[in-house]
Amino acid sequence: MAKSEPREYRAMISDEGGIVRGRIPSPLVRDMGARAGDYMVFRSDGTGKVTMSVLRSRKSGGSAKGRTVKSARRR
């Protein structure tokens, strides 16, 4: 029996309640620590095993510590 190639599937978290298109149970999503805008990534290795992980969205946020703005340097 030949192995199938590895595959990857992604599902985006649609809201803070952990509801995902594709009917992933929301308690599982919350236990994984996913937030709205994150992706649940499912990787199949072709042998029947599937690995699920959370991929954070690449949005930058938070305070501007460590960053210097040109206008702030002139003052």
DRENVOZA-13056 format. One record per residue (C-alpha): residue number from 1; residue in three letters; x, y, z. Coordinates in nm, 3 decimals. Layout:
! DRENVOZA-13056
<k->NUM, r->ALA, x->X, y->Y, z->Z>
...
This chain:
! DRENVOZA-13056
<k->1, r->MET, x->0.000, y->0.000, z->0.000>
<k->2, r->ALA, x->0.147, y->0.335, z->-0.106>
<k->3, r->LYS, x->0.171, y->0.627, z->0.134>
<k->4, r->SER, x->-0.025, y->0.935, z->0.045>
<k->5, r->GLU, x->0.152, y->1.270, z->0.048>
<k->6, r->PRO, x->0.139, y->1.494, z->0.356>
<k->7, r->ARG, x->-0.142, y->1.748, z->0.347>
<k->8, r->GLU, x->-0.218, y->2.065, z->0.539>
<k->9, r->TYR, x->-0.557, y->2.222, z->0.605>
<k->10, r->ARG, x->-0.629, y->2.557, z->0.772>
<k->11, r->ALA, x->-0.941, y->2.690, z->0.942>
<k->12, r->MET, x->-0.969, y->3.051, z->1.059>
<k->13, r->ILE, x->-1.116, y->3.124, z->1.402>
<k->14, r->SER, x->-1.418, y->3.341, z->1.327>
<k->15, r->ASP, x->-1.502, y->3.492, z->1.668>
<k->16, r->GLU, x->-1.404, y->3.507, z->2.036>
<k->17, r->GLY, x->-1.640, y->3.219, z->2.121>
<k->18, r->GLY, x->-1.408, y->2.981, z->1.939>
<k->19, r->ILE, x->-1.653, y->2.898, z->1.663>
<k->20, r->VAL, x->-1.476, y->2.777, z->1.351>
<k->21, r->ARG, x->-1.612, y->2.703, z->1.007>
<k->22, r->GLY, x->-1.585, y->2.331, z->0.957>
<k->23, r->ARG, x->-1.751, y->2.249, z->1.291>
<k->24, r->ILE, x->-1.451, y->2.216, z->1.523>
<k->25, r->PRO, x->-1.580, y->2.192, z->1.882>
<k->26, r->SER, x->-1.535, y->2.529, z->2.056>
<k->27, r->PRO, x->-1.407, y->2.379, z->2.388>
<k->28, r->LEU, x->-1.120, y->2.224, z->2.193>
<k->29, r->VAL, x->-1.042, y->2.559, z->2.031>
<k->30, r->ARG, x->-1.040, y->2.735, z->2.369>
<k->31, r->ASP, x->-0.816, y->2.464, z->2.522>
<k->32, r->MET, x->-0.566, y->2.522, z->2.241>
<k->33, r->GLY, x->-0.559, y->2.894, z->2.331>
<k->34, r->ALA, x->-0.684, y->3.016, z->1.994>
<k->35, r->ARG, x->-0.829, y->3.365, z->1.950>
<k->36, r->ALA, x->-1.029, y->3.533, z->1.676>
<k->37, r->GLY, x->-0.814, y->3.576, z->1.366>
<k->38, r->ASP, x->-0.585, y->3.281, z->1.447>
<k->39, r->TYR, x->-0.568, y->2.972, z->1.231>
<k->40, r->MET, x->-0.610, y->2.610, z->1.334>
<k->41, r->VAL, x->-0.365, y->2.411, z->1.121>
<k->42, r->PHE, x->-0.419, y->2.040, z->1.061>
<k->43, r->ARG, x->-0.131, y->1.837, z->0.916>
<k->44, r->SER, x->-0.185, y->1.483, z->0.792>
<k->45, r->ASP, x->0.128, y->1.272, z->0.745>
<k->46, r->GLY, x->-0.042, y->1.017, z->0.521>
<k->47, r->THR, x->-0.034, y->0.733, z->0.774>
<k->48, r->GLY, x->-0.360, y->0.825, z->0.942>
<k->49, r->LYS, x->-0.212, y->1.060, z->1.204>
<k->50, r->VAL, x->-0.319, y->1.424, z->1.215>
<k->51, r->THR, x->-0.143, y->1.699, z->1.409>
<k->52, r->MET, x->-0.336, y->2.012, z->1.506>
<k->53, r->SER, x->-0.170, y->2.341, z->1.601>
<k->54, r->VAL, x->-0.260, y->2.709, z->1.642>
<k->55, r->LEU, x->-0.098, y->2.965, z->1.413>
<k->56, r->ARG, x->-0.117, y->3.323, z->1.542>
<k->57, r->SER, x->-0.213, y->3.598, z->1.302>
<k->58, r->ARG, x->0.077, y->3.826, z->1.212>
<k->59, r->LYS, x->-0.081, y->4.150, z->1.336>
<k->60, r->SER, x->0.155, y->4.377, z->1.524>
<k->61, r->GLY, x->0.011, y->4.527, z->1.836>
<k->62, r->GLY, x->0.090, y->4.641, z->2.183>
<k->63, r->SER, x->0.290, y->4.937, z->2.299>
<k->64, r->ALA, x->0.561, y->5.108, z->2.100>
<k->65, r->LYS, x->0.836, y->5.038, z->2.357>
<k->66, r->GLY, x->1.178, y->5.024, z->2.200>
<k->67, r->ARG, x->1.065, y->5.198, z->1.884>
<k->68, r->THR, x->1.170, y->5.558, z->1.828>
<k->69, r->VAL, x->0.960, y->5.787, z->1.616>
<k->70, r->LYS, x->1.139, y->6.060, z->1.416>
<k->71, r->SER, x->0.918, y->6.336, z->1.554>
<k->72, r->ALA, x->0.992, y->6.224, z->1.910>
<k->73, r->ARG, x->1.369, y->6.242, z->1.852>
<k->74, r->ARG, x->1.354, y->6.607, z->1.741>
<k->75, r->ARG, x->1.191, y->6.731, z->2.060>
